[in-house]
Amino acid sequence: MLLGNPTSAQAILLPVRAGTILASLAVALLLNFLPWKNVLLVPDFVALVLAFWCVHQPRLVGLGAGWLLGLLIDVGNGVLLGQHALAYSLLAFVAITLSRRILWFALWSQALHVAALLLFTQGVSALVRLAAGAEFPGWGIVVGPLIGAMLWPLVSLVLLLPQRMPADVDETRAL
Amino acid sequence: MEHSPPPFFNRGPAPLVRLAFFASLSLALLVLDARFRYTEGLRSVLALAVYPLQSLATLPAALAERVSGYFVSQAQLREENVELRAKLLGASQAAQRFEAAQAETGQLRRLIGAADRLPLRSTPAEILYNGRDPYSRKVIIDKGSQNGVGAGSPVVDENGVVGQVTRVHALSSEVTLLTDKGQAISVQVVRNGLRAIAFGAGSSGMLELRFMATNAEIQNGDKLVTSGIDGTYPPGLPVATVARIERDAAYAFARIDCRPAAGVESGGYVLVLGSGSGRTAYPEEAGTEGEKRLGKIRRKDPDAAR
């Protein structure tokens, strides 16, 4: 495995704006609430974006944000209150703990880490539901997290875009 | 205070502490919700916050439907028109007969002094989307408590019973489908009036009749309608058709699978019926009555002894 900074990480990024984080999380919530035909094939966009911000901005986005988002998802989906809140808190914790490690890898290797993270989140949800007496819906529930992990490079590129843009292009600069 | 770090290094409590806090908070909520159902207030407040996003999320599909609606061919429309006209004719005939029968029933009921059955109040609603919970079978409809939808109301479509409203928000409500594993409905076989209870079979999209004796008089193709004795569903609504019967002498009960009559897993529009219309109170059970009397007598006894 190729260790070292991928080219993308070498560019100096601008500080992130709170608006970017809020907008991305809102869009993720919207994507989650879209009327999908087959729920099992749809990745959990909120978990993906939350993991992204926990990895890239562990001091701004953390367990509190995850917990609140989880509550919103619980209510929006009409499931047991606290199911996603617990799963997302754990996701945020693991993502923050691993954030220094994950960023050393190239995007596709990062995606492997994220696959494990999302599978873990799904596993927590499943455990909670099975403990509450639901039937196991089949191994199809691992498909969503895997697709989500495959979207990680794309999500990374898109969400880092606002930080890559030059703040002020100085035409008259000497160098 | 001398040894505390300067405020610009202060990062709040350690992640593990935060995790313990939020995890215990979530677990407390889970227990409160799953065991005691104490969280409905919090849920309805959060639902109001989520509603704009949810309604925004249904826009793309609605827009796509509207756009594709423009490109429906004329032939298709004509075909549909003819079909609908034939259906209307049949329905109006049935309605006429129903009216006559209802008037007759009303007279008879008045004769025997029974309470008139109240006409059912119904609210048309649109299915916004399927519930995104793979562990249960629910749909979300666009009518809530502001439109007079109450928890427990039966939900039907043009072919039969779809399910039951299980949670009501201000502007939307959740309908648990008949095929959900935790959903039960009391039914009656049209052919011979045999009563049974149909349970959802979960992911197969079928219903099953449990606790029917191996020799129960039921056969493939039997139509099941609501019996109305549960007080929730009005009697006579189509529920399902018996699709498969397995009678095995080794077991006390037969295994009976039924196919739901309504488009439980598909379809866009439903009717929410008013719930619990004109239900009489349950009579007091003879056993408890007797015990109460016994208790009274026992209580009286010491007095008599004094």
Interface residues (C-beta under 8 A of the other chain):
Chain A: A26 L29 L30 N32 F33 L34 P35 W36 V39 L40 V42 R59 G62 L63 G64 G66 W67 G70 L71 L72 V75 G76 N77 G78 V79 L80 L81 G82 Q83 A85 L86 S89 L90 F93 I96 T97 A126 V128 R129 A132 A134 E135 P137 G138 G140 I141
Chain B: R11 P15 L16 R18 L19 F21 F22 A23 L25 S26 L27 A28 L29 L30 L32 D33 A34 T39 L42 R43 L46 A47 A49 V50 L53 Q54 L56 A57 T58 P60 A61 L128 Y129 N130 G131 R132 D133 P134 Y135 S136 K138 I140 R167 E174 K181 G202 S203
